[in-house]
Amino acid sequence: MIEMVSDPQKWLEATEVLVEKRGTENYEQDAGILADMQEALAKTKNSQIAREHAAHLTRKHPTLTRLKGSLKKYGVLD
C-alpha cells in the first residue's frame, strides 16, 4: 500500500491492463487493486482517485457489466 501512495499512476495503469485482458477474475483483481488504493490514499489529497478511475473505466467500457459489478462489490463505484 505504501507503493500506491508514492506512485498511484503505476497502479492505475495496471488496472487498465487488467480490464483490457477481460474476464471475471481480472475484473475482481482490478476492483481489489482500486479498493486497496482507496484505503491507502484515504487521508491524502488524492483520496478520490480510485473512485474517479473506477468511474472512468465504466464510462470507457460501458458494456462490461461484470466489471461494473466487481467495482460496486468492492465499494469503489456507486
N, C-alpha and C positions, 0 to 999 in steps of 0.2 A: 504494500500500500504506500510505502514511502516513495517508491518509484513513480507511482501515479501522481503524487503531489508535485514531484520535481519535473516530470515530463508527461503531462496528460495527453499531449498530441500523439505520442507514440501509441498509447492505448486506444485512442480514438481511431487511428489508422488500422490497428489490429481488428477493431470491431467491423470496420468497413470490409476488410478481407474476409472475415467470417461470414458476413451477410452475402458476399459475392459467391462464396462456396456453396451456399444454400444448405438446406437440411435442418431438421428439428434440433439435432444435437448442437449444431453450430449456432443456432438462434438462442438456445439455452445458455451456451457458453458466452455468447455475446451479451446477453442480458445480465449474466453473472458478473462480467467484467464491468459493465456500466453501474451495476448496483454497488460493487466494491468501490468504484470510483466515486460514486455519490457519497458513500460513507467516508472515504478518505479525504474528500475535498469539502466536507460539510462545514468546516469552520474557516474556510479560506474565501478569498474574493472570487474564486472560480466555482463556488458551491453549486451553481445551476448547470454547469457544463454537461454533466451526464444526462440530465433530463432534456436539455436542448438538443443534444446529439441523438437521443432516442427519438425525439420528435422529427428531427432531420431524416433519420433512417426510414421512418414510416412514411414521410412525405416522398422520399426518393423511391421507395418500393411499396406503393400503396396496395398491391395485390398480395403481399406476403402476410397473410393473416396469422400464420404460426409465429412469425417474428413479433408481430404486434402483441399476440397473446403472451409470449415469453416476457416481453418488456413490461407488460402490465403485471404479470405474475411476480416479477422481481421488484415491482414498485418504482420503476423509473419512467413509467408512462401512465398518464391518467386515462 
